[in-house]
């Protein structure tokens, strides 16, 4: 876990892809007995906000795609990234509907 945090924190500018990559590695380490997914998704949300990236929520619509993306991340990183971008698009739509500036 320490190596992952040092690697992530050494980046000069955090990108959307960096956040998703960190999330995959965090989930692979599985540091807690329970709640790793919820904690990991909360960290992604927080890191998006911290780095001026529009956050996203993995909802029921994206859940199965998200799990598939995690499972196949080593072979196809783009699948999980695209799933998260799709969830981000849905979040942007909600912000627009609520007239929240971002």
C-alpha positions in Angstrom: 0.0 0.0 0.0 2.9 2.3 0.9 4.4 1.8 -2.6 1.1 2.6 -4.3 0.6 5.8 -2.3 4.2 6.9 -2.9 3.9 6.3 -6.7 0.5 8.1 -6.8 1.6 11.1 -4.7 4.8 11.5 -6.7 2.8 12.5 -9.8 3.0 16.2 -10.7 -0.5 16.4 -12.2 -3.1 13.7 -11.5 -5.3 12.8 -14.5 -8.6 10.9 -14.7 -6.7 7.9 -15.9 -4.3 8.1 -12.9 -7.3 8.1 -10.6 -8.8 5.0 -12.2 -5.4 3.2 -12.3 -5.0 4.0 -8.6 -8.4 2.6 -7.9 -7.7 -0.6 -9.7 -4.4 -1.1 -7.8 -6.1 -0.2 -4.5 -8.8 -2.8 -5.2 -6.2 -5.4 -6.1 -4.4 -4.9 -2.8 -7.7 -5.2 -1.0 -6.5 -3.6 2.3 -9.6 -4.1 4.4 -11.6 -7.2 5.3 -14.8 -5.5 4.1 -15.8 -2.3 2.3 -12.9 -2.1 -0.1 -15.1 -1.2 -3.0 -17.1 1.5 -1.2 -13.9 3.0 0.2 -12.1 2.8 -3.2 -15.0 4.5 -5.0 -15.2 7.2 -2.3 -11.4 7.8 -2.8 -11.9 8.2 -6.6 -14.7 10.7 -5.9 -12.5 12.7 -3.5 -9.5 12.6 -5.8 -11.6 13.9 -8.7 -12.7 16.8 -6.6 -9.2 17.4 -5.3 -7.8 17.5 -8.8 -10.5 19.6 -10.4 -11.9 16.7 -12.3 -15.7 16.2 -12.5 -16.4 13.2 -10.2 -18.7 10.3 -11.0 -20.7 7.7 -9.2 -20.8 4.0 -10.2 -24.6 3.5 -10.1 -26.6 0.4 -10.9 -26.5 1.1 -14.6 -22.7 1.0 -14.6 -22.1 -1.6 -11.9 -21.7 -4.7 -14.0 -19.5 -2.9 -16.5 -17.4 -1.6 -13.6 -16.9 -5.1 -12.2 -16.0 -6.4 -15.7 -13.6 -3.5 -16.1 -11.9 -4.3 -12.8 -11.6 -8.0 -13.7 -10.1 -7.3 -17.1 -8.1 -4.2 -16.3 -4.7 -5.8 -16.9 -5.7 -6.8 -20.4 -7.9 -3.8 -21.3 -7.5 -0.7 -19.2 -9.7 1.3 -21.6 -12.8 -0.7 -20.7 -12.8 0.5 -17.0 -11.8 4.0 -18.0 -14.6 4.2 -20.5 -17.1 2.9 -18.0 -16.0 5.6 -15.5 -16.2 8.2 -18.2 -19.7 7.1 -19.0 -20.6 7.4 -15.3 -19.0 10.9 -15.4 -21.2 11.9 -18.4 -24.3 10.9 -16.4 -23.1 12.9 -13.4 -22.5 15.9 -15.7 -26.0 15.6 -17.1 -27.4 15.6 -13.5 -25.3 18.7 -12.6 -26.7 20.4 -15.7 -30.3 19.4 -14.9 -29.8 20.9 -11.4 -28.1 23.9 -12.8 -25.0 23.4 -10.8 -22.0 25.0 -12.3 -18.8 23.0 -12.5 
